[in-house]
Amino acid sequence: MRTVRNIVNTGRTIVCTIHQPSIDIFEAFDELLLLKRGGELIFNGQLGHKSKHLVKYFSVSSRPLCLSTFPPTLSLSHPVA
């Protein structure tokens, strides 16, 4: 991930797909595009420090998300309405 961050720091954009990232790898990303099966958009935007924007989004959508307790893949593995 250090290499990816170094490339981003040069101003380039990197698009990655990662299956079941650890919390450390997940929080290394600046933005998230989250799609559900069929390509429907669930979330697109900045993650923020400690993923605060993603946590806020899911809290408002009545889908509590606690990244300090659960890795993102566990929290997001349940179907989203």
ABEGO torsion letter per residue (X at the ends): XAAAAAAAAAGBBBBBBBBGBBAAAAAABABBBBBBBGGBBABBEBAEBGGAAAAAAAAAAGBBBBAAABBAAAAAABBBX
